[in-house]
Amino acid sequence: MSKTGTREERELVKMLWNADFAAMRAPASGGATKKPLPDVLAGNGRIYLAIEVKSTTLERIYIPSDKIEGLREFSGIFGAEPYVGVKFIRQKWRFVKLDDLHKTRNNNYRLNKDLAFGKGLEFDEMVGTDKQVKF
């Protein structure tokens, strides 16, 4: 994993702890095991989150289908809400539900800024401390 991805994961874990969630980076994410694991796992007794973390300086990110399907599988077994957490550099975090991702012709997934900022949730919305109406 790139240093940027690790830094973003650590930043998100810290944000979750500050929001009264127990949170951790999954040490075996990124291919160290054949089992599907999210990058970040968090919970507060009411809400459980499994998050695939992405960061970029570009306008869009492509995510392999096995990553998304693995996140979906893990979340279903664990009872967590699955999200792709994306950090477009120098912008706020956004958290996108898996069903909102765009599936490409190659059966992978694409997430661009318009989607992230249009349908994605802000951090406070994801953790349940704020709610905004999406049109």
Disulfide bonds with the S-S distance in Angstrom:
none
